[in-house]
Amino acid sequence: MIDSALNVSSSVSEDPQEKLTQLLTFLRSRLNVISTSLYLLETSLDPADNAAKKYLIKINQEIDSIRKYINE
């Protein structure tokens, strides 16, 4: 799946910078899907479910950490 997302084929440049750019684009896209899914999950949960909120906060923090890392 990652290979197809990165267009790994004979038609793709072997330029390492280009491959890195493709990888980062792929990762950002996947993080956006995860974030959107997490948001939809949050809006469907019972507001009184504090245990679930704790885990959702942790997941959001980890997503933010990954985003900061790949955007450096």
C-alpha positions in Angstrom: 0.0 0.0 0.0 2.7 2.5 0.9 4.6 1.5 -2.3 1.6 2.4 -4.4 1.0 5.6 -2.5 4.6 6.6 -3.0 4.4 5.7 -6.7 7.3 3.3 -6.5 7.8 2.3 -10.1 10.2 2.7 -12.9 8.5 6.0 -13.9 9.3 7.7 -10.6 12.4 9.6 -10.1 15.0 8.0 -7.8 15.6 11.4 -6.3 15.7 10.9 -2.5 14.2 14.3 -1.8 11.2 13.5 -4.1 10.6 10.2 -2.3 10.8 11.9 1.0 8.2 14.5 -0.1 5.9 11.7 -1.3 6.3 9.9 2.0 5.5 13.0 4.0 2.5 13.7 1.8 1.3 10.2 2.3 1.7 10.4 6.1 0.0 13.7 6.3 -3.0 12.3 4.4 -3.2 9.3 6.7 -3.0 11.5 9.8 -5.9 13.6 8.4 -8.0 10.5 8.0 -7.2 9.4 11.6 -8.0 12.9 12.9 -11.3 13.1 11.1 -12.3 9.7 12.4 -11.3 10.6 15.9 -13.3 13.8 15.7 -16.4 11.8 14.6 -15.9 9.3 17.4 -15.6 12.1 19.9 -18.8 13.7 18.8 -20.7 10.4 19.1 -19.5 9.6 22.6 -21.4 10.2 25.9 -20.1 13.4 27.3 -19.9 11.8 30.8 -17.5 9.0 29.6 -14.4 10.4 31.2 -12.3 7.3 30.6 -12.9 7.5 26.8 -12.1 11.2 26.9 -8.8 10.5 28.5 -7.8 8.1 25.7 -9.0 10.4 23.0 -7.0 13.3 24.4 -3.9 11.0 24.4 -4.5 10.0 20.8 -4.9 13.6 19.8 -1.6 14.5 21.6 0.2 11.7 19.7 -1.2 12.8 16.4 0.0 16.4 17.1 3.4 15.1 18.0 3.7 13.2 14.8 2.5 16.2 12.8 5.1 18.5 14.4 7.8 15.9 13.7 7.0 15.5 10.0 6.6 19.2 9.5 10.1 20.1 10.7 
